[in-house]
Amino acid sequence: MVYHDVTRPLKEGIAVYPGDIVPSFRQEDRGRYLLSDLRLSTHSGTHIDAPSHYIRGAMTIDMIPIENLVGECTVVSVPGKESVIGTCDLRPGTERVLFRTWYSGEDTFRDDYPGLSRQCAATLAGLGIRCVGIDSPSIEPYDGDGTVHRTLLGHGITVIEFLDLSAVGPGKYWMVALPLRLEGLDGSPCRVFLGDTR
């Protein structure tokens, strides 16, 4: 199996959603060892949204079932440069889906990034999807009101945002997406690998 790391490098200068913490890192040489101090948010870089991100009292990042984050997934290539993904043409039985758009090649924030329409989110919820990911800063368009997030997270769908899918094509993969076990929090930076058996 060939593995593809579809995680964006978490570094100073990485694009952030407006209002989010700009990550910073400080490394100290203590003679016999190095020690680094990190400042970032739970939604820095490639990250996973927990239901509690938008729904108060809902499941936190440390409670997300591993079954949502490990298993077969489908990468869907979205053509064009639209900012709203209006349709979700998936077969029943698909459990994890990642949307590959033009944004995988971007390294700065743009408010015309692609996100899912309300209709697309409702379709995914109706299909029994466990996990949905996208390569843009948010699963929801910039002018969204939170409905897309609440629809997905409210149906127990784990959301992964700000992937880098530029090196993978559409098709089936084996996905492993692991957040930090941050007790009681609303999200976490994560590392995501796609295994290709073709």
PyMOL commands that set and color helices and strands:
alter all, ss='L'
color gray80, all
select helices_A, chain A and resi 51-53+61-63+66-69+102-105+118-127+147-154
alter helices_A, ss='H'
color red, helices_A
select strands_A, chain A and resi 2-5+24-29+34-39+47-49+70-77+84-85+96-100+115-116+131-134+158-161+171-179+187-196
alter strands_A, ss='S'
color yellow, strands_A
deselect
rebuild
show_as cartoon
